[in-house]
Amino acid sequence: VHLQACGGGLVHAGGSLRLSCAASGFTLDDYAIGWFRQAPGKSRELVARIRSGRDPDYVESVKGRFTISRDNAKNTVTLEMNSLEPDDKAVYLCYARIDGHEYWGQGTQVTVSS
């Protein structure tokens, strides 16, 4: 299992970024996959998750601003982040839960300037 994340960067408040996570070693559609984030001094937080047959889950603070989607043909999950706020600044990590095990991609930094 391998998760390769890309995207992220520096934007001004109100801007947008797109994160992508390419999965290999498993079929993305069969399992839960999504994004966590961790800001300095804060605990890791589930941002968005997508699971087969269910509506996506979002942490309350990003509802209406972030959208998670999955491309089964490319085995990729994407997080579109709009109206970014300084509090969204964090390292974002792609994750997958497969048969009770969690797998993590490398983190990608998102920085939002006010």
Residue pairs with C-beta under 8 A, 6 or more apart in sequence:
1 23
1 24
1 25
1 26
1 96
1 98
1 103
2 23
2 24
2 25
2 105
3 21
3 22
3 23
3 94
3 95
3 96
3 103
3 104
3 105
4 21
4 22
4 23
4 24
4 105
4 106
5 19
5 20
5 21
5 92
5 93
5 94
5 105
5 106
5 107
5 108
6 19
6 20
6 21
6 22
6 108
7 17
7 18
7 19
7 20
7 79
7 108
8 17
8 19
8 92
8 108
8 109
8 110
9 17
9 109
9 110
9 111
10 111
10 112
10 113
11 17
11 84
11 111
11 112
11 113
12 112
12 113
12 114
13 84
13 85
13 86
13 112
13 113
13 114
14 83
14 84
15 84
15 112
16 80
16 81
16 82
16 83
16 84
17 81
17 84
17 110
18 78
18 79
18 80
18 81
19 35
19 78
19 79
19 81
19 92
19 94
19 108
19 110
20 76
20 77
20 78
20 79
21 33
21 35
21 76
21 77
21 78
21 79
21 94
21 105
22 74
22 75
22 76
23 33
23 75
23 76
23 77
23 96
24 75
26 96
26 98
27 72
27 75
28 70
28 72
28 75
28 76
28 77
28 96
29 52
29 70
29 72
30 52
31 51
31 52
31 96
31 97
31 98
31 99
32 49
32 50
32 51
32 96
32 97
33 49
33 50
33 51
33 70
33 77
33 94
33 95
33 96
33 97
34 46
34 47
34 48
34 49
34 50
34 57
34 68
34 77
34 94
34 95
35 46
35 47
35 48
35 49
35 68
35 77
35 79
35 92
35 93
35 94
35 95
36 44
36 45
36 46
36 47
36 92
36 93
36 95
37 44
37 45
37 47
37 88
37 90
37 91
37 92
37 93
37 110
38 44
38 45
38 90
38 91
38 93
38 107
39 87
39 89
39 90
39 91
42 90
44 93
45 59
45 90
46 57
46 59
47 58
47 59
47 62
47 66
47 79
47 92
48 56
48 57
48 58
48 59
48 62
48 66
48 68
48 79
49 56
49 57
49 68
50 56
50 57
50 68
50 69
50 70
50 77
51 57
56 67
56 68
58 66
58 68
61 87
62 81
62 88
65 81
65 82
65 83
65 84
66 79
66 80
66 81
66 82
67 79
67 80
67 82
68 77
68 78
68 79
68 80
69 77
69 78
69 80
70 76
70 77
70 78
71 77
71 78
77 94
79 92
81 88
81 110
84 110
84 112
85 112
86 112
86 113
86 114
87 112
88 110
88 112
89 110
89 111
89 112
90 109
90 110
91 107
91 108
91 109
91 110
92 107
92 108
92 109
92 110
93 104
93 105
93 106
93 107
93 108
94 104
94 105
95 102
95 103
95 104
95 105
96 102
96 103
97 103
